[in-house]
Amino acid sequence: MKKELKIFDKPKNVKRLLGSFYVSLLILLIIDFFIQKHAEFPWEGATEFFAVYGFISCVLLIFVAKILRLFVKRDEDYYE
């Protein structure tokens, strides 16, 4: 039986997808300079605040998940 190639099996397609993600990220970061923000707190009005806040939140979430894994993880034969 012939194996069907998926879209992500070719490295060229993956590079194109990552390139398009990076270009869209750059466009969104540039657009952020021109958008008027209606911030409730002074720090929300800072340039690229939400991009930095989202990145830091994602990194913290990963570290918290690694710590919680120590408490939640089960043995391999737990369900047997």
N, C-alpha and C positions, 0 to 999 in steps of 0.2 A: 504494500500500500504506500502510495506516495505521500510524503509529509508536506503539508501545506504550510507555507511560510506566512507568518503573521507580520503585521506592520512594524513591530518593535524588534524583530529578529535581524533586521539589517542595520548595521551601525550607522550607515548614511542617514537613514530615517530618524534615528535617535539624535544624531547631531543636528539635523534640521529642526526637530522639535525643541531641543534645548536652545538652539539659536533663536527660535521664534519666541520662546519664553523670556529669554534675556532681553530681546529687543522690546517686547511688550512691557517688561519691567522698567526698562530705561525710559520708554515713552511715558509711563505712568508717573515715574519720579520727576520727569521734566514738567509734566502737566501740573504736578502738585505745587510748583512755584507760582503758577498763574491763577490758582483757585483761591477765592476769598473764603476763609474759614470763619464759622460762627462758633467760636470756642466758649465753653462755660468756665474753663479754668485757664489761667495764663499759659501753662505749659502745652496745652493742646494747640495753641496757635503757632508753635515753633515749626519751622520747616522740616518736613519729613518725620514729624513726631510719630505718626501712626505706623510708618514703616519700621522705625526703630523699636517702637513698643511691641509690634507684632513679632519681630525677630527675637527680641529678648524673652517674650512670653513663650515662644515656641521652644527656645533653648531650655528655659526653666522647666517646661513641661516634660521634656526629655529626661532631664536630671531627676525630677520627682518620680517619673515612671521607673527609672532604674533603681531608685531607692525602694519604692513600693514593691518592686519585683521580689525583693528579698523576703517580704512578708507573705506575698500571695502565691508564689511559685510552689508547685506540687511536684512530688516525685514522679518518675516516668511510669511506674506501675500503680499509680494512685487509683485509677478507675478499674483495675483488674481484680 
